[in-house]
Amino acid sequence: MFMEVGAMDAGGRLVGVRQYFLDEARHMTVAREAASARYVADEKAWVLSNVDETLMDESGTRSRHVDEVRWPSEATPELLGVRVLLGPANLSIRGLAMQIAYMDREDLDASRYRLAYWSKLLQPAAILGLSLLALCFILGPLREVSMGTRLAVGTLTGLAFKYLEDIFGPMSMVYRLPAAAAVAAPILICWVVALWMLRRAR
């Protein structure tokens, strides 16, 4: 089923809904257009109002108008609002987890949301690793060089970490690698370098 939504109001009601249902051979069987739709949580279904429906089968095409049609779906207004209005980077960890669970149920590609989820989850480890690396510039081999040199090296190190994140993230989506490993790899490199520099400083 493919669906197009014209708009969603503040109350979670959909406006200008078009639905197209295909069979296993990818032939369209139903084309539906509704003026609006509201979600009924108790029934886990959308109620489409003022519906024009076209049914297609081997015997021909038939059109009809009905006041209401129920469409069972796990896609709540919150989930649809998340998908339409917000990108993965703007969602909370809980919102990302809900979106990933929904997309997995619907057999959709959730790789972008998994990447954002693990980025947010492992962010404290990344901050601690970069802080430890910054400490190495003060106590480590660079403590005897000028402040300008240390500042330049610190800036380049931060850029290198960001570039690693930008490389591993898209690579995980292209090559179907685990998102957790793609996010953890730059953080692990940062920690290894920081611990190595601290050992040299002793």
KAURBEL-V19649 format. One record per residue. PSI is psi in degrees with one decimal (NA if undefined). Layout:
PSI + PSI
This chain:
132.8 + 139.4 + 141.3 + 133.2 + 127.5 + -42.4 + 164.8 + 126.5 + 178.6 + -25.0 + 2.3 + 9.5 + 135.4 + 142.9 + 136.1 + 64.8 + 129.8 + 132.0 + 140.2 + 119.1 + 131.2 + 149.3 + -174.2 + -24.3 + 8.1 + 26.9 + 135.8 + 131.5 + -31.8 + 133.2 + 126.1 + 137.1 + 125.4 + 144.8 + -37.7 + 170.0 + 139.7 + 149.6 + 132.2 + 105.4 + -38.7 + -34.4 + -8.5 + 53.3 + 153.2 + 139.4 + 110.3 + 132.3 + 147.5 + 66.9 + 129.9 + 123.3 + 136.4 + 122.7 + 132.4 + 127.4 + -169.2 + -27.7 + -13.7 + -159.8 + 133.7 + 138.2 + 149.0 + 160.6 + 130.1 + 152.3 + -41.5 + 145.6 + 133.6 + 133.1 + 99.9 + 132.1 + 147.0 + -4.5 + 96.4 + 165.4 + -35.1 + -44.4 + -42.9 + -38.0 + -39.7 + -46.3 + -38.3 + -41.5 + -27.2 + 142.1 + 167.2 + -37.6 + -21.5 + 0.8 + 154.8 + 169.5 + -41.0 + -43.1 + -38.5 + -41.4 + -41.4 + -42.7 + -41.1 + -43.8 + -42.0 + -45.2 + -33.7 + -40.5 + -36.0 + 5.1 + 43.9 + 160.7 + 112.3 + 20.6 + -40.4 + -38.8 + -35.2 + -41.1 + -44.8 + -36.8 + -49.7 + -29.7 + -43.5 + -37.6 + -37.5 + 6.1 + -40.4 + -39.4 + -36.8 + -41.8 + -42.9 + -40.7 + -43.2 + -35.5 + -40.5 + -38.4 + -39.2 + -36.6 + -34.0 + -31.5 + -22.9 + -42.8 + -14.6 + -153.5 + -20.9 + 5.0 + -19.3 + -5.1 + 173.5 + 161.8 + -36.7 + -41.1 + -43.8 + -38.8 + -41.8 + -43.7 + -40.1 + -41.4 + -45.1 + -35.4 + -42.8 + -40.9 + -39.9 + -41.3 + -43.2 + -40.7 + -38.3 + -42.4 + -44.2 + -26.3 + -48.5 + -33.9 + -61.7 + -32.4 + -37.7 + -34.1 + -37.3 + -44.7 + 10.5 + 41.5 + 155.5 + 132.3 + -36.3 + -41.5 + -38.7 + -38.2 + -37.8 + -26.3 + -52.6 + -35.7 + -42.0 + -42.2 + -42.9 + -45.2 + -40.9 + -45.0 + -42.5 + -44.2 + -36.3 + -42.2 + -37.0 + -38.5 + -37.0 + -28.5 + -18.2 + NA
